[in-house]
Amino acid sequence: MKNRDIEPQLNLRVGSNTEQMTLKNQSIVIIVLLFSAFISYSQDFTLSLIVINEETNIPLENAQISITPCNCGGITNEAGRFSIDLPGGDYTATVNYIGFTKEVLNVTLNQSKVITVKLWPEEEQLSEVVVRAKRILDNLETPQMGALELNAQELKKIPAAIGEFDVLRGMTLLAGVNNAGELSNGLSVRGGSLDQNLLLYDYAPVFNPTHLFGLFSVFTPESVSSVDLYRANIPSRYGGRTTSVLDVKVKNPYTNKFKLSGGVGIISSRLSIETPLIKDKLMMSLGGRAGFTDFLLPIFSERLKNTKANFQDATLKLLYLPTENDQISFTGFYTKDFYQLDLITKIQNINAENNQFDFKTLNGTLNWTHSFSNDRILRTLLVMSDYNPKTIFPEQQSDNEIEFDSGIKYVSFISELTNTINEEIDYYGGVQINKYTIQPGNLDPGNGNSILPVDLARENSYVFSGYGNLNWLLGERLKFSAGLRFNHFVFVGPYTQGSFDDITGELLGTTFFEKGAGVKTYNDLEPRVGLNYKLGEVTSIKASFARLNQYLQNVYNSTTPLPTSRWKTSDPNIVPQNSDAYGFGIYTGVADNTIELGLEGYYRTSDNNLTYKPGADFFLQEYLERDIVQAEGKAYGAELSFRKPKGKVNGWFNYTWSRSLLRSQNERLADRINNNEWFASDFDRPHVFNGTINFEGDPYNTWSFNFTAQTGRPYTVANSVFKIEDLEVPIFLERNNARLRPYHRLDFSWKVSYGKNPNRKWKGDWIFTIYNVYGRRNPFNVYYTQRQGVEDGAIFLDSPLGSYELSVLNSPLLALTYNFVFD
């Protein structure tokens, strides 16, 4: 019995050879599977999370990551990235960011993974005055002074001319920022001239930022993600301008599905798409805008019947994620304008029927960001910018056209390392190499034979820079920021240097420098310092200092630079501009930190500011230095700001008192301005008030108002007249010795969002805008004309000249725009 009992067991174990092999194979498979599972759950993999704002695609720095069951986590870096090595297994990751909804992810980690997490702003935070989705008290905690930050959603709330949100116009409603005139997008920051502001679009400089006589800025609206304006201790990574930096960023197309958005308006229409090209690897966004207004201009005025204007711009961004630690992006930007003014222009005895302006910009930015860890990031950029303005003069009674064109070519290489040592100390450092090639002007007479062609010599220069910045938390109350930038500027040949008589200004001789030969070098150190001391939980004081130098400037002798105004680098005769800026401020939160109050004061001294000599004409001038004065300057003021970013009623108010003055230092009497006494610059505005208020009555309606009022800008009044062959000619002995009437304006917008289904793919809204609600006739300029007989005698009495105000808008400007998103 026992043998029989055992025998079957032996047969079962042994059996035939086939059965034996089958059992062995099954056993091996089971063992391999068990071993593989063990290995996969014991091997470490990298989990990377990229946290971004769902609405703006802005990476969210310092988002909190909590992971269970390992009870581990951390915060995201400035690229919105957090990475951690974990054993294989199942995890739950919770992502938190103040002002945004919480996101909980269930992750099975059986290989290294990169996950993009999109957070929505909380409903309470949808008042888009919230600055870059940061806490209201961030301004109390950072040592950075004079920084203003807006995202695209905030800009959309500001009523703008023609119903389209605009970067530069939105900035002019903030403290210390003014425009160059009605419907002009040039920026004057704290009394500085327009060319003293560095305008960047995804790291590439923009030399002409406006469309349509200054009505729009050139930045493609659907592509903009955020705007940072630095006015005080400008971070050391920026250089080349003496007053401010406006840094406009393009959205990163973090997307896994197709998205279409755009808008249709009276003056312009736009369209934008976002789509993945390779899932989780390559993504693209493309936005474009076009405006054609030729048919509209005659409606406003009979004088505009021969005026033409059209424009287009486009922004392309590609984002490639080759590894969990690398991001490579390319931004391409193109803009082109054409407009015609029905003016008579005379050039070297050739009369033109009108002026035609044709100018374009082509920019490119290649950006590689590598994360060594959550705390250490290397960013390397190659930047190109090509600006080419052209003026066309059609000859009267001829099919010939005379063309004048100029341009700037800019190439830059930047490499910067950012590192966070601990919660108290972080720093960044980098190098930057810029090359400028300027074509001052080229006159092509076409097939005409009355004038000669002119081709001014190109100017070539380089700026080699190294910079670093350290942020240090000293105790619980004091934060310290110190930066240093070194610039080595080189102006190289080919170049013909002139020498001039000190008394008469006549050319005495020239010296020629061969191609590549060093003509002039300038070496400059630029320290930047910021301090922040917290007096309590909701109050802090700040102090700052910044020294800056400028090697490229725009030269013009009008109220505001034209697209064809001449650009000039420093050379042996034109010394770089420089400035020292001091700042002090106090900030506090009130009403349970729902309201932020700030008071900033500043004082800036500057040297070598470019302005023009009396009677200067820069057109085709070979030796520009003979018509230029480099004056010293000073600007000072105080800015009071009030912000309420949350609630059904939200907005901000600010008031600025300031002065901006210049003084020439020329010994030669003919070159002096106001006899070397201080005079108001073109951008001196002693009193400025701006207010923006939004009423969010329900989810479907938002009403917005903004009001601005300021002292009239300076202009020049004739001191006397003299007579030449029965023609009365005004004499101007002083500059900016009078002011235009005060400027004030009220704008209104009504945004209507419709549809009760939040999950529908097509979403649209209407925006109705009234610019200049009560039809204020704000003066743009004052001009003089010879009076005929007793014309306007009751006003001018027996004066041979009459002075008249020129206004751009004399009535309200209405617009209706439809915006849509298909997601």
C-alpha positions in Angstrom: 0.0 0.0 0.0 2.7 2.4 0.8 4.5 1.6 -2.4 1.3 2.2 -4.4 0.7 5.4 -2.5 4.2 6.6 -3.3 4.4 5.4 -6.9 1.9 7.7 -8.3 3.6 10.6 -6.5 6.8 9.6 -8.1 5.2 9.3 -11.5 3.6 12.8 -11.0 6.9 14.3 -10.2 8.8 12.6 -12.9 6.3 11.7 -15.6 7.4 11.8 -19.2 10.2 14.1 -20.5 7.7 16.4 -22.1 5.7 16.8 -18.9 8.9 17.4 -17.0 10.1 20.2 -19.3 6.6 21.8 -19.2 6.7 22.0 -15.5 10.2 23.3 -15.5 9.3 26.1 -18.0 6.3 27.1 -15.9 8.4 27.3 -12.8 11.0 29.4 -14.6 8.3 31.8 -15.9 6.8 32.2 -12.4 10.2 32.8 -10.9 11.1 35.3 -13.6 7.8 37.2 -13.1 8.2 37.3 -9.4 11.8 38.4 -9.7 10.9 41.1 -12.3 8.1 42.4 -10.0 10.5 42.4 -7.1 13.2 44.3 -9.2 10.6 46.8 -10.6 9.4 47.7 -7.1 12.9 47.8 -5.6 14.6 49.8 -8.4 14.7 53.6 -8.1 13.0 55.7 -10.8 12.8 59.4 -11.3 9.4 61.1 -10.9 9.4 64.6 -12.4 6.4 67.0 -12.0 6.1 70.2 -14.1 3.5 72.5 -12.4 2.1 75.3 -14.5 -0.8 77.8 -14.5 -3.6 76.3 -16.6 -4.7 79.8 -17.9 -1.4 81.3 -18.7 1.1 78.3 -19.0 3.4 80.1 -16.6 5.5 77.7 -14.6 4.6 78.0 -10.9 7.7 78.3 -8.7 7.6 77.2 -5.1 4.5 74.9 -5.6 4.4 72.4 -2.7 4.6 68.7 -3.5 3.6 66.1 -1.0 4.0 62.3 -1.8 2.7 59.4 0.2 3.3 56.7 1.4 7.0 57.8 1.5 6.1 61.0 3.3 8.5 62.9 1.1 8.2 65.9 -1.3 9.5 69.5 -1.8 8.9 72.6 -3.9 9.2 73.4 -7.6 12.0 75.4 -9.0 11.7 78.6 -11.1 11.0 76.4 -14.2 8.0 74.8 -12.3 9.9 71.5 -12.0 10.3 69.1 -9.1 12.1 65.8 -9.4 12.7 63.0 -6.9 14.1 59.4 -7.1 11.7 56.8 -5.6 11.5 53.0 -5.5 9.0 51.5 -7.9 5.5 51.3 -6.6 2.2 53.1 -6.2 2.2 56.7 -4.9 -0.2 59.6 -4.3 1.3 63.1 -5.1 -0.6 66.2 -3.9 0.3 69.5 -5.5 -0.6 72.8 -3.7 0.0 76.4 -4.7 -1.5 79.4 -2.9 -4.4 80.9 -4.9 -4.9 77.7 -7.0 -6.9 74.6 -6.7 -5.2 71.5 -5.3 -4.4 68.6 -7.6 -4.1 65.0 -6.4 -2.3 62.4 -8.7 -2.2 58.6 -8.4 1.1 57.4 -10.0 2.3 53.9 -10.6 6.0 54.3 -10.9 7.4 51.4 -12.9 9.7 53.7 -15.0 11.0 57.2 -14.9 8.1 59.6 -15.7 7.6 63.3 -16.4 4.1 64.6 -15.6 2.7 68.1 -16.4 0.3 69.3 -13.7 -2.0 72.2 -14.6 -3.5 74.1 -11.8 -6.5 76.4 -12.1 -6.7 79.7 -10.1 -9.3 79.4 -7.3 -12.6 81.1 -8.0 -11.9 83.8 -5.5 -8.7 84.7 -7.3 -10.3 85.1 -10.7 -10.1 88.9 -10.3 -7.3 89.2 -12.8 -5.6 92.0 -11.0 -3.8 89.3 -9.0 -0.1 89.8 -9.9 1.4 86.7 -11.5 -0.8 84.6 -9.2 1.4 85.3 -6.2 0.4 86.1 -2.7 -0.5 89.7 -2.0 2.3 89.9 0.6 5.0 88.9 -1.9 5.8 92.6 -2.3 6.5 92.7 1.4 9.0 89.8 1.3 11.2 90.3 -1.7 14.1 92.8 -1.7 13.3 93.7 -5.3 12.0 97.3 -5.6 10.1 98.9 -8.4 9.0 95.6 -10.0 5.5 95.5 -11.6 4.2 92.2 -12.9 1.1 91.5 -14.9 -0.1 88.5 -16.8 -2.2 88.3 -19.9 -5.5 87.8 -18.0 -4.9 91.1 -16.1 -4.2 93.0 -19.3 -7.5 91.8 -20.8 -9.4 93.6 -18.0 -8.0 97.0 -18.8 -10.1 99.0 -21.3 -8.1 99.8 -24.4 -8.6 101.7 -27.6 -10.3 99.6 -30.3 -11.3 96.9 -27.7 -8.1 94.9 -27.7 -5.8 94.4 -24.7 -2.4 95.9 -25.1 0.8 95.3 -23.2 2.3 98.8 -23.4 -1.0 100.6 -22.9 -1.7 98.5 -19.8 1.7 99.5 -18.3 0.9 103.2 -18.7 -1.8 102.8 -16.0 0.8 101.8 -13.4 2.7 104.1 -11.1 5.7 105.9 -12.6 4.9 104.9 -16.2 3.7 107.4 -18.9 3.1 107.3 -22.6 4.5 109.6 -25.3 1.1 111.1 -26.2 -2.5 110.2 -27.2 -2.7 106.8 -28.9 1.1 106.4 -28.5 2.6 103.2 -27.1 6.0 104.6 -26.3 6.9 104.3 -22.6 8.5 106.9 -20.4 9.4 105.3 -17.0 10.1 107.6 -14.1 10.9 110.5 -16.5 13.3 108.7 -18.8 13.2 109.0 -22.5 11.7 106.3 -24.7 15.0 104.7 -25.8 16.1 104.3 -22.2 13.7 101.3 -21.8 14.8 97.8 -22.8 11.9 96.0 -24.4 12.3 92.2 -24.6 10.0 89.7 -26.2 11.1 86.2 -25.0 14.7 87.6 -24.5 14.9 89.3 -27.9 14.9 93.1 -28.1 12.1 95.0 -29.9 13.3 98.3 -31.3 9.9 99.5 -32.6 7.1 98.3 -30.3 4.1 99.9 -32.1 1.5 99.3 -34.8 -0.8 101.8 -36.6 0.7 105.2 -35.5 1.2 103.8 -32.0 -2.4 102.5 -31.6 -1.3 99.0 -30.8 1.9 97.4 -29.5 3.4 94.7 -31.7 3.2 91.8 -29.2 0.8 89.1 -30.5 -2.0 89.2 -27.8 -2.8 85.5 -27.7 0.9 84.6 -27.3 1.7 86.8 -24.3 1.8 85.0 -20.9 3.3 87.7 -18.6 4.9 91.1 -18.4 7.5 92.2 -15.9 8.5 95.8 -15.6 11.6 96.7 -13.6 12.0 100.4 -12.6 14.5 100.5 -9.6 17.3 98.0 -8.8 17.1 96.3 -12.1 18.4 92.6 -11.8 22.0 92.2 -12.9 21.0 89.8 -15.7 19.6 92.8 -17.6 21.9 95.5 -19.1 22.1 98.1 -21.8 19.4 100.6 -20.7 19.5 103.3 -18.0 15.9 103.6 -16.8 13.9 100.4 -17.0 13.4 96.9 -18.5 10.1 95.6 -19.9 10.3 91.8 -20.1 7.4 90.2 -22.1 7.3 86.4 -22.0 5.6 84.1 -24.5 3.4 81.2 -23.4 5.1 77.8 -23.2 2.8 75.4 -25.1 2.5 72.8 -22.4 -0.4 70.9 -24.0 -1.6 67.4 -24.8 -4.6 68.4 -27.0 -5.5 70.9 -29.8 -6.7 74.3 -28.7 -7.9 77.2 -30.9 -8.5 80.8 -29.8 -8.7 84.2 -31.3 -10.9 87.3 -31.8 -12.6 89.4 -34.4 -12.6 93.2 -34.1 -13.2 96.3 -36.1 -9.5 97.2 -36.6 -7.8 93.8 -36.2 -8.5 90.1 -36.0 -6.3 87.4 -34.5 -6.0 83.6 -34.4 -3.9 81.3 -32.2 -3.5 77.5 -32.0 -1.8 75.2 -29.5 -1.2 71.6 -30.3 1.1 68.7 -29.5 3.3 67.5 -32.4 4.8 64.5 -30.6 2.9 63.4 -27.6 4.7 64.5 -24.3 7.7 65.5 -26.3 7.2 68.3 -28.9 4.5 71.0 -28.6 3.7 74.1 -30.6 1.8 77.4 -30.3 1.3 79.8 -33.2 -0.5 83.1 -33.0 -1.1 85.7 -35.6 -2.9 89.1 -36.0 -3.7 91.3 -38.9 -5.3 94.7 -39.3 -6.6 96.5 -42.4 -8.0 100.0 -41.8 -7.8 101.7 -45.2 -11.6 101.6 -45.6 -12.2 103.0 -42.1 -9.9 106.0 -42.0 -12.0 108.2 -44.4 -15.0 107.6 -42.1 -13.2 109.5 -39.3 -12.1 112.5 -41.5 -12.1 113.6 -45.1 -8.5 114.5 -44.6 -7.7 110.8 -44.2 -9.1 109.7 -47.5 -5.7 109.1 -49.0 -4.3 107.6 -45.8 -3.5 103.9 -45.7 -2.6 101.6 -42.8 -2.3 97.9 -42.4 -0.2 95.6 -40.2 0.4 92.0 -39.2 2.4 90.1 -36.6 2.9 86.5 -35.7 4.6 84.5 -32.9 5.6 80.9 -33.1 6.9 78.8 -30.1 8.1 75.3 -30.2 8.8 73.4 -26.9 10.8 70.1 -27.0 11.2 67.9 -23.9 14.0 65.5 -24.8 14.6 64.3 -21.2 13.0 64.8 -17.8 15.7 67.4 -17.0 15.8 69.3 -20.3 13.6 71.8 -22.1 14.5 73.3 -25.5 12.3 76.0 -26.9 12.4 78.2 -30.0 10.5 81.5 -30.3 10.0 83.2 -33.7 8.5 86.6 -34.0 7.6 88.6 -37.1 5.9 91.9 -37.5 5.3 94.2 -40.5 3.6 97.6 -40.9 2.8 99.8 -43.8 1.1 103.1 -43.7 0.8 106.1 -45.9 0.4 109.7 -44.9 -1.0 112.3 -47.3 1.8 114.8 -46.7 4.1 116.8 -49.1 7.7 116.1 -48.4 10.7 117.7 -50.1 14.0 115.9 -50.3 16.9 117.6 -52.2 14.5 119.5 -54.5 12.3 116.4 -55.1 8.7 116.7 -54.1 6.9 113.6 -52.9 3.2 113.1 -53.2 3.0 111.4 -49.8 5.1 109.6 -47.2 5.0 105.8 -47.1 6.4 103.9 -44.1 7.2 100.3 -44.4 9.0 98.6 -41.6 9.4 95.0 -40.2 11.0 93.0 -37.4 12.2 89.4 -37.4 13.3 87.9 -34.1 14.4 84.5 -33.0 15.2 83.0 -29.6 16.6 79.5 -29.0 16.5 78.5 -25.3 17.9 75.4 -23.7 17.1 74.9 -20.0 18.8 72.1 -18.1 17.9 71.1 -14.5 20.8 69.5 -12.7 18.5 69.2 -9.7 15.5 71.0 -8.2 17.8 73.7 -7.0 20.3 74.1 -9.8 19.4 75.2 -13.4 21.5 76.2 -16.4 19.8 78.3 -19.1 21.6 78.9 -22.4 20.2 81.2 -25.1 21.0 82.3 -28.6 19.1 85.4 -29.6 18.7 87.2 -32.9 16.8 90.4 -33.8 16.6 92.2 -37.2 14.8 95.5 -37.5 14.4 97.1 -40.9 12.5 100.4 -41.3 12.0 102.0 -44.7 10.5 105.3 -45.9 9.2 105.6 -49.5 8.7 108.9 -51.3 6.7 108.6 -54.6 7.7 111.5 -56.8 5.0 113.9 -57.9 3.9 113.4 -61.6 6.2 110.4 -61.9 6.2 106.7 -61.3 9.6 106.9 -59.6 10.0 106.1 -55.9 12.8 107.3 -53.7 13.6 104.9 -50.9 15.3 105.5 -47.6 16.0 102.5 -45.4 18.0 101.7 -42.3 18.3 98.9 -39.8 19.7 97.1 -36.7 20.9 93.6 -36.6 21.4 92.2 -33.1 22.9 88.8 -32.1 23.3 87.7 -28.4 24.6 84.6 -26.6 23.6 84.2 -22.9 24.5 81.4 -20.4 23.2 81.6 -16.8 23.4 79.3 -13.8 20.8 79.6 -11.0 21.3 77.8 -7.7 19.4 77.6 -4.5 21.7 76.7 -1.6 19.1 76.6 1.1 16.1 78.6 2.2 18.3 81.5 3.1 20.6 81.8 0.2 20.2 81.6 -3.6 22.2 83.1 -6.5 22.6 83.3 -10.2 25.5 84.2 -12.5 26.1 84.3 -16.2 27.8 85.7 -19.2 26.4 87.6 -22.2 27.9 88.6 -25.5 26.0 91.1 -27.8 26.8 92.2 -31.3 25.2 95.3 -32.9 25.3 96.1 -36.6 23.6 99.3 -37.5 22.9 100.6 -40.9 22.4 104.4 -40.3 20.8 105.1 -43.6 20.7 104.4 -47.3 19.0 106.7 -49.9 18.1 105.1 -53.2 16.9 107.7 -55.8 15.4 105.0 -58.1 15.5 106.0 -61.7 15.5 109.7 -60.8 18.6 111.8 -61.7 18.0 114.9 -59.6 19.5 113.5 -56.5 22.5 111.4 -55.7 22.4 108.1 -53.8 23.7 108.1 -50.3 24.9 105.0 -48.3 26.1 105.8 -44.8 28.8 103.5 -43.4 27.7 100.7 -41.1 28.5 100.7 -37.4 29.7 97.6 -35.6 30.1 97.1 -31.9 30.3 94.4 -29.2 29.4 94.2 -25.6 30.9 91.5 -23.4 29.3 91.2 -20.0 29.6 89.0 -16.9 27.1 89.3 -14.1 26.0 87.7 -10.8 23.4 88.2 -8.1 23.0 86.9 -4.5 19.8 86.9 -2.4 20.4 86.3 1.3 18.0 86.0 4.2 19.7 87.5 7.3 17.6 86.4 10.2 13.8 86.5 10.1 13.4 90.1 9.2 16.2 91.2 6.8 16.6 90.2 3.2 19.5 91.3 1.1 20.1 91.3 -2.6 23.4 92.2 -4.2 24.2 92.1 -7.9 27.2 93.2 -10.0 27.5 93.4 -13.8 30.7 94.2 -15.8 30.5 95.5 -19.4 33.3 95.7 -21.9 32.1 97.7 -24.9 34.1 97.7 -28.1 33.4 99.8 -31.2 35.2 98.4 -34.3 35.9 99.4 -37.8 35.5 100.1 -40.6 34.9 103.6 -39.4 35.8 107.1 -40.4 36.4 109.3 -37.4 36.1 113.1 -37.9 37.8 115.9 -35.9 36.0 119.2 -35.6 36.8 122.8 -34.7 35.8 123.5 -31.1 34.4 127.0 -32.0 32.9 126.7 -35.5 32.2 122.9 -35.5 33.7 122.6 -39.0 35.3 119.3 -40.1 39.1 119.6 -39.9 40.1 116.1 -40.9 39.3 112.4 -40.7 41.0 109.1 -39.5 40.0 105.8 -41.1 40.0 102.5 -39.1 40.1 99.2 -41.0 37.5 96.4 -40.7 37.7 94.8 -37.3 40.2 97.4 -35.9 39.4 98.6 -32.4 38.2 102.2 -32.5 37.0 102.8 -28.9 36.4 100.7 -25.8 34.5 101.5 -22.6 34.6 99.4 -19.4 31.9 99.8 -16.8 31.0 98.2 -13.4 27.3 98.2 -12.5 26.5 97.4 -8.8 22.9 96.7 -7.8 21.8 96.5 -4.2 18.4 95.9 -2.5 17.4 95.6 1.1 14.1 94.6 2.7 13.4 94.8 6.4 10.1 93.5 7.8 8.8 95.8 10.6 6.0 93.3 11.3 3.9 90.6 9.7 2.3 92.9 7.2 4.8 95.9 6.9 8.2 96.2 5.4 10.6 98.9 4.2 13.0 98.7 1.3 16.0 100.5 -0.1 17.8 100.1 -3.3 20.6 101.4 -5.5 21.4 100.6 -9.2 24.0 101.8 -11.6 23.4 101.3 -15.3 25.1 102.1 -18.6 23.6 102.4 -22.1 25.6 102.0 -25.4 22.7 102.2 -27.9 20.3 105.1 -28.3 17.6 106.5 -30.5 18.2 110.0 -31.9 15.3 112.2 -32.9 14.2 115.8 -32.8 10.5 115.4 -32.5 8.1 114.9 -29.6 8.2 111.1 -30.0 10.5 109.0 -32.2 9.2 107.8 -35.5 9.7 104.3 -36.8 12.5 105.7 -39.0 14.3 107.6 -36.2 18.0 106.9 -36.2 19.7 104.5 -33.9 23.3 105.1 -32.8 25.9 103.2 -30.7 28.5 104.9 -28.6 31.7 105.8 -30.4 34.8 108.0 -29.6 32.6 111.2 -29.6 29.3 109.9 -28.2 30.0 108.6 -24.7 27.7 105.9 -23.2 24.8 107.1 -21.1 25.0 106.2 -17.4 22.7 106.6 -14.4 22.7 106.1 -10.6 19.2 105.3 -9.2 18.3 105.4 -5.5 15.0 104.1 -4.1 13.2 103.8 -0.8 9.8 102.4 -0.1 7.4 101.2 2.6 4.7 98.6 2.0 1.9 97.2 4.2 -1.2 95.1 4.1 -4.5 96.2 5.6 -8.0 94.8 6.1 -6.8 91.3 6.9 -4.2 91.5 4.1 -6.8 92.0 1.4 -5.5 95.4 0.4 -1.9 96.4 -0.3 -0.6 99.9 0.2 2.8 101.1 -1.0 4.8 104.3 -1.1 8.0 104.5 -3.1 10.4 107.4 -3.5 13.3 107.6 -6.0 16.1 109.8 -7.1 18.1 109.3 -10.3 21.1 111.2 -11.7 22.3 110.6 -15.2 25.0 111.8 -17.6 25.4 111.9 -21.4 21.7 112.0 -22.2 21.2 112.5 -25.9 19.3 115.5 -27.1 19.5 117.7 -30.2 21.2 121.0 -30.8 19.0 123.9 -32.0 18.2 123.5 -35.7 19.5 119.9 -35.8 18.7 117.7 -38.8 19.7 114.0 -38.5 18.5 112.9 -41.9 21.5 111.3 -43.8 23.9 113.2 -41.5 27.3 111.5 -41.8 28.8 113.0 -38.6 25.9 112.8 -36.2 27.9 114.1 -33.3 27.8 117.7 -34.7 24.0 117.9 -34.1 23.9 116.2 -30.7 24.2 117.5 -27.1 24.9 115.1 -24.3 23.3 116.6 -21.2 23.2 115.7 -17.6 19.9 114.8 -16.0 18.0 114.2 -12.8 14.7 112.7 -12.0 13.0 112.3 -8.7 9.5 111.6 -7.4 7.2 109.7 -5.1 4.6 107.0 -6.0 1.6 106.1 -3.8 -0.2 102.9 -4.8 -3.3 101.1 -3.6 -4.3 97.5 -4.7 -7.3 95.4 -3.9 -6.9 92.2 -5.9 -9.8 90.1 -4.6 -13.5 90.3 -4.3 -16.4 91.3 -6.5 -15.0 94.8 -6.7 -11.3 95.0 -7.3 -8.7 97.2 -8.9 -5.9 99.6 -8.1 -5.2 103.3 -7.8 -1.9 105.2 -7.9 -0.7 108.8 -7.7 2.8 110.0 -8.7 4.5 113.3 -8.1 7.7 113.6 -10.1 10.1 115.8 -12.0 12.4 115.1 -14.9 15.0 117.7 -15.8 18.0 118.1 -18.2 20.9 120.5 -18.4 23.4 121.0 -21.2 27.0 121.8 -20.4 28.3 123.2 -23.6 30.8 126.1 -23.7 29.9 127.1 -27.2 27.0 129.5 -27.1 25.3 128.1 -30.2 25.3 124.6 -28.7 23.7 125.6 -25.3 20.2 124.7 -24.5 18.4 127.2 -22.2 21.8 128.8 -21.6 23.0 125.7 -19.7 20.2 126.0 -17.1 18.0 123.2 -15.9 14.9 122.7 -18.1 12.0 120.2 -18.1 12.5 117.1 -20.3 9.9 116.0 -22.8 8.6 113.5 -20.3 8.3 115.7 -17.2 4.9 115.1 -15.7 4.7 116.5 -12.2 1.3 115.0 -11.3 -0.2 111.7 -12.6 -3.2 109.8 -11.3 -4.3 106.4 -12.6 -7.3 104.3 -11.4 -8.7 101.0 -12.6 -11.7 99.3 -11.0 -13.5 96.1 -12.0 -17.0 95.1 -11.1 -17.6 91.3 -11.3 -21.3 91.2 -10.8 -21.8 87.6 -11.8 -20.0 84.9 -13.8 -21.2 86.3 -17.1 -20.6 90.1 -16.8 -17.6 92.2 -15.9 -17.6 96.0 -16.0 -14.3 97.8 -16.0 -13.4 101.5 -15.8 -10.0 103.2 -15.9 -9.4 106.9 -15.4 -6.1 108.7 -16.0 -5.2 112.4 -15.4 -1.8 114.1 -15.6 -0.1 117.4 -16.0 0.3 118.5 -19.6 3.6 117.7 -21.2 6.2 120.5 -21.9 6.4 122.2 -25.3 8.3 125.1 -26.7 6.8 128.6 -27.1 8.4 131.1 -29.5 10.1 133.9 -27.7 9.7 136.4 -30.5 9.4 136.7 -34.3 11.3 138.3 -37.1 10.4 139.2 -40.6 12.0 137.8 -43.8 10.5 138.9 -47.1 7.0 139.4 -45.7 7.2 136.1 -43.9 7.0 136.1 -40.1 9.4 133.6 -38.6 9.3 132.5 -34.9 12.4 132.7 -32.8 12.9 130.0 -30.2 15.5 130.9 -27.5 14.3 128.4 -24.8 13.2 124.8 -24.9 10.1 123.4 -23.2 9.2 126.7 -21.6 5.4 126.1 -21.5 3.0 123.2 -21.0 0.0 121.8 -22.8 -3.4 121.7 -21.0 -3.8 118.9 -18.5 -4.6 115.5 -19.9 -7.4 113.3 -18.6 -9.5 110.5 -19.9 -12.1 107.9 -18.8 -12.4 104.5 -20.5 -15.0 101.8 -20.1 -15.4 98.1 -21.1 -18.1 95.5 -20.6 -17.2 91.9 -21.0 -20.1 89.4 -21.5 -19.3 85.7 -21.2 -22.2 83.4 -22.1 -23.0 79.7 -21.8 -23.9 77.8 -18.6 -22.1 74.6 -19.6 -18.4 74.9 -18.3 -17.5 71.6 -20.2 -18.4 72.8 -23.7 -15.5 73.0 -26.1 -16.4 76.3 -27.7 -16.3 79.3 -25.4 -16.8 82.9 -26.4 -17.3 86.3 -25.0 -18.0 89.8 -26.3 -16.1 92.9 -25.2 -17.6 96.4 -25.7 -15.2 99.3 -25.2 -15.6 103.0 -25.1 -12.2 104.9 -25.2 -12.4 108.5 -24.0 -16.0 108.2 -22.7 -16.8 111.9 -22.3 -14.9 113.0 -25.5 -12.1 115.0 -23.9 -10.1 116.9 -26.6 -6.7 116.3 -25.2 -3.9 118.3 -26.8 -1.2 116.3 -28.5 0.9 119.3 -29.7 0.9 123.0 -30.4 2.0 124.3 -33.8 2.5 127.8 -35.3 1.2 129.2 -38.6 1.2 132.5 -40.5 -2.0 134.4 -40.0 -3.9 135.7 -43.0 -5.5 139.1 -42.5 -7.7 139.4 -39.4 -8.2 135.6 -39.0 -8.8 134.8 -35.3 -8.1 138.4 -34.5 -10.1 138.3 -31.3 -7.7 135.7 -30.0 -4.3 136.6 -31.4 -4.9 140.4 -31.7 -2.1 141.9 -33.8 0.2 138.9 -33.6 1.6 137.9 -37.0 1.5 134.2 -36.0 -1.3 132.0 -34.7 -0.7 129.0 -32.4 -3.1 126.1 -32.6 -3.6 122.9 -30.7 -3.5 119.5 -32.4 -5.6 116.7 -30.9 -5.7 113.1 -32.1 -9.1 112.2 -30.7 -11.9 114.7 -30.3 -14.7 112.2 -29.5 -15.4 108.8 -27.9 -14.0 105.8 -29.7 -16.2 102.7 -29.6 -15.3 99.2 -30.4 -16.8 95.7 -30.2 -14.7 92.6 -30.2 -15.6 88.9 -30.2 -13.1 86.5 -28.5 -13.3 82.7 -28.7 -11.6 79.6 -27.4 -12.0 76.0 -28.8 -10.5 73.5 -26.5 
